[in-house]
Amino acid sequence: MNRRTFLRTATVATTALAGLPLKRTFGAERAAEKPAWPIGCFNRAWTKWSYDDALDGIKAAGYKLTGLLSAHKGEAFASSAATPEYLDELKKRIAQRGLAVNMIAIRFKPEAALADNMADLRKQVENAARLELKFMLTFGVDQPAQYENFYRLMADAAAQAEKRGIQVVLKPHGGGSGASEEILRCLDKVAHANFKIWYDAGNIIYYTGKDPLAELKPIAKHVTGFCAKDCPGPKGEVMSQFGTGKVDFKAVFAKLSSVGFNGPIMVEGLQVGATAEETTANASRNREFLEKALSSI
């Protein structure tokens, strides 16, 4: 074999051999890029039944993760009224179903004195820490006269929660947290790195009628969780099945993926049935919808 033939043969062989692992590596990278965000379920859809019914339903619907979003009859959750004994028993009730819990909704009275709200919320932080929660969620406030005290309250809460390894997060909910402009103002005014966003595309439609994808773009890098619900239009029904409203879940998830979001996604909206069992079936279907949407990204 002369030198020219040798070089040509070697080049072809090298290219052929190099091509195979490159293709496999590319495929592995694409597979790795698909979101594997944890999908959980809030207790909201079961509030007309007991909290134990809610836990049983969430487990039966195929979830491993839950959150304490809505007030539930007979339950203190992480409010300042909760006793250590109650909190320890609550942890056991959740764990007995094989569930983990990641968040609690913050409760305060916007019209109350700032000092009183701060003291109460600091107790909530301690209770959330006893439950080993990772997030405390606020809905914001509605009235402009309440905004400044809200910013100061959240700044204090974010600082206190950071000491316990808990992040304070804001959910779009109209008023002072209506859409991206208001949310960015909250972030600027609170001015604490431990104050982030849990996005709610359905609420963007419900409260403002704006495009959830367009409103996500300016704030996406600040999002650390997603409250999943659909909505057909302003003031439309949000306790409904995914795919029946105007939220483009695939597009929203693709945007979140592009900025490195890693979950969780928490199901809030689903059709409440006549029975707890019907509600559980609807929760299962919404979980499957999300899993399918994520697999297509």
C-alpha positions in Angstrom: 0.0 0.0 0.0 1.5 3.3 -1.1 1.4 6.4 1.1 -1.5 8.1 -0.6 -3.7 4.9 -0.4 -2.7 4.5 3.2 -3.7 8.0 4.2 -7.0 7.8 2.3 -7.9 4.5 3.9 -6.9 5.7 7.4 -9.0 8.8 7.0 -12.1 7.0 5.9 -11.8 4.5 8.8 -11.2 7.2 11.4 -14.2 9.1 10.2 -16.4 6.1 10.3 -15.3 5.0 13.7 -15.6 8.6 15.1 -19.1 9.0 13.7 -20.7 6.2 15.8 -19.8 7.3 19.3 -20.6 10.9 18.3 -24.1 9.9 17.4 -24.6 8.0 20.5 -23.2 10.8 22.7 -25.5 13.3 21.0 -28.5 11.0 21.6 -27.6 10.7 25.3 -27.2 14.4 25.6 -30.6 15.0 24.1 -32.1 12.4 26.5 -30.4 14.0 29.4 -31.8 17.4 28.4 -35.4 16.3 28.8 -36.9 17.7 32.0 -37.1 15.3 34.9 -38.8 17.9 37.2 -40.7 16.5 40.2 -44.4 16.7 39.9 -46.4 17.1 43.1 -50.0 17.9 44.0 -51.4 20.5 46.4 -54.3 19.7 48.7 -56.7 22.4 47.3 -59.0 20.0 45.3 -59.9 18.0 48.4 -60.7 20.8 50.9 -64.3 19.8 51.2 -63.2 16.5 52.7 -60.7 15.8 55.5 -57.0 16.3 55.1 -56.4 12.6 55.5 -58.7 12.1 52.5 -56.6 14.6 50.6 -53.4 12.7 51.5 -55.0 9.4 50.5 -56.2 10.9 47.2 -52.8 12.4 46.3 -51.1 9.1 46.9 -53.7 7.1 45.0 -53.3 9.6 42.1 -49.7 8.6 41.7 -47.9 11.5 43.3 -44.9 11.3 45.7 -44.8 15.0 46.6 -47.4 17.4 48.1 -47.7 20.9 49.4 -49.8 22.7 52.0 -51.4 25.3 49.8 -55.0 25.7 51.0 -56.4 26.0 54.5 -58.1 22.7 55.5 -60.8 22.3 58.2 -59.3 21.2 61.5 -55.7 21.7 60.4 -53.3 24.3 61.7 -50.5 23.3 59.3 -47.5 25.6 59.9 -49.6 28.6 61.2 -48.4 30.3 64.3 -51.2 28.4 66.2 -49.6 25.0 65.5 -48.1 23.2 68.5 -44.9 21.1 68.3 -46.9 18.0 69.0 -49.3 18.8 66.1 -46.4 19.5 63.7 -44.7 16.2 64.6 -47.9 14.3 64.1 -48.5 16.0 60.8 -45.1 14.9 59.5 -46.0 11.4 60.4 -49.4 11.5 58.7 -47.8 12.6 55.5 -44.8 10.2 55.7 -47.2 7.3 56.4 -48.5 7.7 52.8 -45.0 7.6 51.3 -45.3 11.3 50.5 -42.8 14.2 50.9 -44.0 17.7 51.5 -42.2 20.8 50.2 -44.1 24.0 50.9 -46.6 25.9 53.0 -48.7 29.0 52.1 -47.9 32.1 54.2 -50.8 33.5 56.1 -50.9 37.2 57.3 -53.4 40.0 57.7 -52.6 42.8 55.3 -54.5 45.3 57.4 -52.6 44.4 60.6 -49.7 46.3 62.0 -46.4 45.4 60.3 -44.7 44.5 63.6 -47.5 42.0 64.5 -47.3 40.4 61.0 -43.5 40.1 61.3 -43.7 38.4 64.7 -46.4 36.0 63.5 -44.6 35.1 60.3 -41.3 34.5 62.1 -43.3 31.8 64.1 -44.5 30.4 60.8 -40.9 30.1 59.6 -40.0 28.1 62.7 -43.0 25.8 62.2 -42.1 25.3 58.5 -38.6 24.4 59.6 -39.9 21.8 62.0 -41.8 20.3 59.1 -38.5 20.4 57.1 -40.2 22.4 54.3 -38.2 24.0 51.5 -40.5 26.8 50.4 -43.0 29.3 51.9 -45.3 30.8 49.4 -47.1 34.2 49.4 -49.9 35.4 47.2 -49.0 39.1 47.6 -51.5 41.8 48.4 -54.3 43.5 46.4 -54.4 47.1 47.6 -51.7 49.7 46.7 -51.9 51.0 50.2 -50.6 47.6 51.5 -47.7 47.3 49.1 -44.9 48.9 51.1 -45.7 47.0 54.3 -45.8 43.8 52.2 -42.4 44.4 50.7 -40.9 45.0 54.2 -42.7 41.9 55.6 -41.3 39.7 52.8 -37.8 41.1 53.2 -37.9 40.1 56.9 -39.4 36.7 56.1 -36.8 36.0 53.4 -34.0 36.8 55.8 -35.4 34.7 58.6 -36.3 31.8 56.3 -32.8 31.8 54.8 -31.4 31.0 58.2 -33.5 27.8 58.2 -32.8 26.7 54.6 -36.3 27.8 53.4 -37.0 30.0 50.3 -39.8 32.5 50.3 -41.6 32.6 46.9 -44.3 34.8 45.3 -47.2 33.4 43.3 -48.9 35.5 40.6 -52.3 36.4 42.2 -53.5 39.7 40.8 -53.1 43.1 42.5 -49.5 43.6 43.5 -48.4 40.3 41.9 -50.6 40.4 38.8 -48.1 39.8 36.0 -44.4 40.4 35.1 -44.4 44.2 35.7 -45.8 43.9 39.2 -43.7 40.8 40.0 -40.5 42.5 39.0 -41.5 45.4 41.2 -41.9 43.0 44.1 -38.5 41.5 43.5 -36.9 45.0 43.3 -38.6 46.3 46.5 -38.1 43.2 48.6 -34.5 43.2 47.4 -33.4 39.8 48.9 -31.8 36.9 47.1 -34.0 34.5 49.1 -37.2 35.9 47.6 -38.1 34.1 44.3 -41.1 33.2 42.1 -43.4 30.2 41.8 -45.0 30.9 38.4 -48.7 30.3 37.8 -49.6 30.6 34.1 -53.3 30.0 34.8 -53.4 32.9 37.2 -51.8 35.2 34.7 -54.8 34.6 32.4 -57.4 34.6 35.3 -56.3 37.9 36.8 -54.9 39.8 33.9 -56.0 38.2 30.6 -52.3 38.5 29.5 -50.3 35.8 27.6 -48.6 33.6 30.2 -45.6 32.8 27.9 -45.0 36.5 27.2 -45.3 37.4 30.9 -42.9 34.5 31.9 -40.0 35.7 29.7 -38.9 38.8 31.8 -39.0 36.8 35.0 -38.1 33.2 34.0 -34.7 33.3 35.6 -36.2 34.0 39.0 -38.7 31.1 38.9 -38.0 28.2 41.3 -41.4 26.4 41.2 -44.5 26.1 39.1 -48.1 26.1 40.2 -50.0 24.1 37.5 -53.5 25.1 36.5 -55.3 25.9 33.3 -57.7 28.7 32.6 -60.0 29.5 29.6 -60.0 33.3 30.1 -60.2 36.2 32.6 -62.1 35.0 35.7 -62.6 31.6 34.1 -62.7 28.3 36.0 -59.2 27.2 37.1 -60.2 24.1 38.9 -60.4 22.2 35.6 -58.5 19.6 33.6 -55.4 20.6 31.8 -55.8 21.1 28.1 -59.3 22.6 28.4 -58.0 26.2 28.8 -55.5 28.6 27.1 -52.3 27.7 28.9 -49.7 26.4 26.4 -47.9 24.1 28.9 -45.3 22.8 26.4 -44.3 26.3 25.4 -44.1 27.5 29.1 -42.1 24.4 30.1 -39.7 24.9 27.1 -39.0 28.4 28.3 -38.4 27.3 31.8 -36.1 24.6 30.6 -34.1 27.1 28.6 -33.2 29.0 31.7 -32.2 26.0 33.8 -35.4 25.6 35.8 -35.4 22.3 37.7 -38.8 22.1 39.3 -40.9 21.4 41.2 -44.2 21.4 39.3 -47.2 21.4 41.7 -50.7 20.5 40.4 -53.2 23.0 41.8 -56.0 23.1 39.3 -58.1 20.0 38.6 -61.8 19.3 38.4 -63.3 18.7 41.8 -65.6 15.7 41.6 -68.7 14.8 43.5 -66.6 12.4 45.6 -63.1 12.3 46.8 -62.5 9.3 44.5 -63.6 11.2 41.4 -61.3 14.1 42.4 -58.5 11.7 42.7 -59.1 10.3 39.3 -59.0 13.8 37.8 -55.7 14.5 39.7 -54.2 11.4 38.1 -55.2 12.5 34.7 -53.6 15.9 35.2 -50.4 14.3 36.3 -50.4 12.2 33.2 -51.0 15.3 31.1 -47.9 17.0 32.6 -45.8 13.9 32.2 -46.7 13.8 28.5 -46.0 17.5 28.0 -42.6 17.2 29.6 -41.7 14.2 27.6 -42.2 16.1 24.3 -39.8 18.9 25.2 
